[in-house]
Amino acid sequence: VFVFEWSSPSWRTNVCILAQIPFSIGFLYLTLIAYFIRDWRDFQLFIAIPNLLHFVFKYLLPESPRWLASRGRVEEARDSMAFAAKMNKRSVPENIQISETGCEKTIDEDINIWTLVKEKEMLKRLVILSLNWIVITLSFYGLSLSSARDENLFVNVASMAAVEMPAYILCVL
């Protein structure tokens, strides 16, 4: 979501596809770790500990300017963009305009999880996307599990992971 929020609309699709590449690298990395750490408890501990860094990210990463602007916090959105420009060793353009139209509307509305069910169009999208997610996930894990049935489990799983990277790149081309 963070990458999606920071990219411009013209690049958003490609950036989000390419943002999946670290998952395939992680898949390969897990195969390598599992090859050397055979005890499942030690393996789980080894891969769980780095997740503690996510608690630190909340304080290190700035809020998305898009989200801040949608909440009417325009000055904080400008500060967030200035922070990003500083981290990227760029200057902040002087002509940045942040639209405040629609900010009050989202703040005053009572939007919660039940809005997905109450609104007919939102409910339709929820059902379609949920079914898509189930089908894609079951297909992916079915292929993953069936690829690991042959002689060398680690080579087969690593091959499955290695196929993902070129697939993501081909999607962008």
C-alpha positions in Angstrom: 0.0 0.0 0.0 2.8 2.4 0.8 4.4 2.0 -2.6 1.0 2.4 -4.2 0.3 5.6 -2.3 3.6 7.2 -3.2 3.6 6.5 -7.0 1.9 8.6 -9.6 -1.2 7.3 -11.3 0.5 6.7 -14.6 3.2 4.4 -13.0 1.0 2.9 -10.3 0.2 -0.4 -12.0 3.8 -1.2 -13.0 5.2 -0.1 -9.7 2.7 -2.4 -7.8 3.6 -5.4 -10.1 7.3 -4.8 -9.6 6.8 -4.4 -5.9 6.0 -8.2 -5.9 9.5 -9.1 -6.8 10.8 -9.0 -3.2 8.2 -11.7 -2.4 9.8 -14.0 -4.9 13.2 -13.2 -3.6 11.9 -13.9 -0.1 10.5 -17.2 -1.4 14.0 -18.2 -2.7 15.6 -17.0 0.5 13.2 -19.1 2.6 14.1 -22.2 0.5 17.8 -21.5 1.2 17.2 -21.0 4.9 15.1 -24.2 5.1 17.9 -26.1 3.5 20.3 -25.2 6.3 17.8 -25.1 9.2 15.9 -28.4 9.1 14.2 -28.2 12.5 10.8 -26.5 12.0 10.8 -24.7 15.3 14.2 -23.1 14.7 13.2 -22.3 11.2 10.0 -20.5 12.4 12.0 -18.6 15.0 14.6 -17.6 12.5 12.1 -16.2 10.0 9.8 -14.6 12.7 12.4 -12.5 14.5 13.1 -10.0 11.6 9.3 -9.2 11.6 9.9 -7.2 14.8 11.4 -4.5 12.6 7.8 -3.7 11.5 7.1 -2.1 14.9 10.0 0.3 14.2 8.9 1.3 10.7 5.8 3.0 12.1 8.0 5.6 13.7 10.6 5.8 10.9 8.4 6.1 7.8 6.3 9.2 7.1 2.6 9.0 6.5 1.5 9.0 2.9 0.9 12.6 1.6 -2.2 11.3 -0.2 -3.7 10.0 3.0 -2.8 13.1 5.0 -4.4 15.3 2.3 -7.5 13.2 2.3 -7.8 13.9 6.0 -7.4 17.7 5.5 -3.8 17.7 7.0 -2.3 19.5 4.0 0.6 21.0 5.8 1.7 17.6 7.1 1.3 16.3 3.6 3.8 18.9 2.4 6.2 18.1 5.2 5.9 14.4 4.2 6.8 15.2 0.6 9.7 17.4 1.8 11.0 14.5 3.9 10.8 12.1 0.9 12.6 14.7 -1.3 15.3 15.1 1.4 15.8 11.3 1.6 16.1 11.0 -2.2 18.5 14.0 -2.2 16.1 16.1 -4.3 14.7 19.5 -3.9 11.0 20.0 -3.3 9.4 21.6 -6.4 7.9 25.0 -5.5 4.7 24.6 -7.6 3.2 21.7 -5.7 -0.5 22.2 -5.2 -2.4 19.9 -2.9 -6.1 19.9 -3.5 -8.3 20.2 -0.5 -11.5 19.4 -2.3 -13.3 16.4 -0.8 -11.3 16.4 2.4 -14.2 17.5 4.6 -16.5 14.9 2.9 -14.4 11.9 4.0 -13.9 13.2 7.5 -17.5 13.8 8.3 -18.9 10.6 6.7 -19.4 7.5 8.9 -17.3 5.1 6.9 -16.6 1.7 8.5 -16.4 -2.0 7.6 -20.2 -2.2 7.2 -20.1 0.3 4.4 -18.8 -2.6 2.2 -22.0 -4.5 2.9 -24.5 -1.6 2.8 -23.4 -0.1 -0.5 -24.6 -2.3 -3.4 -21.6 -1.6 -5.7 -19.1 -2.1 -2.9 -20.7 -5.4 -1.9 -20.5 -6.5 -5.6 -16.8 -5.6 -5.8 -16.1 -7.3 -2.4 -17.7 -10.6 -3.6 -15.9 -10.6 -7.0 -12.5 -9.7 -5.5 -12.9 -12.2 -2.7 -13.7 -15.0 -5.2 -10.8 -13.9 -7.4 -8.5 -14.0 -4.4 -9.6 -17.5 -3.3 -9.2 -18.9 -6.8 -5.8 -17.3 -7.4 -4.5 -18.3 -3.9 -5.7 -21.9 -4.2 -4.2 -22.2 -7.7 -0.9 -20.8 -6.5 -0.6 -23.0 -3.5 -1.8 -26.0 -5.5 1.0 -25.5 -8.0 3.5 -24.8 -5.2 2.6 -28.0 -3.3 2.5 -30.2 -6.3 5.9 -28.9 -7.5 7.4 -30.1 -4.2 6.3 -33.8 -4.6 9.3 -35.1 -6.5 12.7 -36.2 -5.4 14.5 -33.0 -4.3 12.0 -30.8 -2.4 14.4 -27.8 -2.1 15.3 -27.7 -5.8 11.6 -27.9 -6.8 10.5 -25.2 -4.4 13.4 -22.9 -5.4 12.5 -23.5 -9.1 8.9 -22.5 -8.3 10.2 -19.3 -6.6 12.6 -18.5 -9.4 9.9 -18.6 -12.0 8.1 -15.7 -10.3 10.7 -13.0 -10.9 10.7 -13.2 -14.7 6.9 -13.5 -14.7 6.5 -10.2 -12.8 9.0 -8.5 -15.2 7.1 -9.9 -18.3 3.8 -8.5 -16.8 5.3 -5.0 -17.0 6.6 -5.4 -20.5 
